[in-house]
Amino acid sequence: MAKKKILFIIGSPNQTSQMHQISSFLQDDYDCWFSQFYPDYYFEQWFLRHGFLEHTIMSGEFKRKADQYLADHGLRSDYRGERNNYDMTVFCNDLIVPRHLRKRKTVWIQEGMIDKVTTWSKIVRASQYIPRYFAIGTSLNGSSNLCDIYCVGSEGYRNFFTKMGSNPAKMITTGIVNFDNVKQFEDNNFPHSDYVMVATSDSRETFGTDDRMKFLKHCVNIAAGRRLLFKLHPNEAFDRAIAEIKSVAPSDSLIFTDGNSNHMVANCKELITQWSTLVYVGIGLGKKVHSYFDVEELKRLMPQQNGGISAQKIAAICGKYIEFNGTGEAFVSQCKSATAKSNLNPVFH
């Protein structure tokens, strides 16, 4: 009998790595394929074809890196899911859920921090006619209710998504792949330590605003003479960002455009972020952190630390649900009931 097929929707390096890890627990029993996040409607495809989406996860550097990742790891690509009929799709972003994939089972996984909810986000969310991605960024990611099951990072995030209008009956708390065992990052060979780290964001590249010079001066003030290390977001315009840093920061500052950001956080004395999920690594490691988000709220949202088994938990959910005869809500209800009766199965805790 032919194996059932699962399509994993990928995007940024973090999203791609997460989907790969989840699929590794399913590949023996299921036929796993991968597709870059892609548009659904004709007008969205027009914007993609004409280069207007080069700084989104649908195109540009993100797609190039994802395609290279798939090739390097021998993973099979099926862009737009056109080569096969799939029994399930696993999403990292539900701002677009292509119509042809809604006919089969769908699972959404939280891949990182959710952007700040703005007044414009609320307007878009309330509208029946404005596509959710017009909110810009990820502020409405996870709140479309279009997927059958939603795997969320913590009980704090479960409450957050519920307040955003998501259906709690669809949610299972699983932790977030790559952010569920931050203690492991302390074991590293990154050659620098005892600096103040700054993790910048790609707001300007994704149609947002960023008073970068004001932010950089603020970072210099926080450092108060201590050495600074800057880790640029992979989607940033590097030449511009580096020139801005050099015009403000001390000459001994370190600037990285790639490398293991988690190890950099582990070796720092203090962490300054804008909108980066890296703030959770800092919080988990007991660092003093700064963020455009309220830090106390971030501590409540902190992803579940489960020793690094989130990928395995999510894979178990996918494997059980693809064989389940019923709705996502019925599946989640059954899982919660089973967990309440027994503490022996940690998968759905």
Protein Blocks (a to p, Z undefined) as FASTA:
>chain_A
ZZdddddddfbfklmmmmmmmmmmmmmmpccdddddddfblmlmmmmmnopammbckbcj
llmmmmmmmmmnopacdehhlmbccfbdcdfbfkbccfklmmpccddddfbdcddddfkl
mmmmmpmkbcfklngpjllgoilomambdcdfbfklmmmmmmnopafklpccebjehilo
mmlmmpccbfbehiacddddfklmnopacdfklmmmmmmmmnnopacdddddfkbcfklm
mmmmmmmmcfkbccdfbdjfklmmmmpmbdcdfkbcklmmmmmnopacddfbdfklmmmm
occdehhpmmmmmmmmmmmmmmpgcdfklmmmmmmmmmmmpckbmklZZ
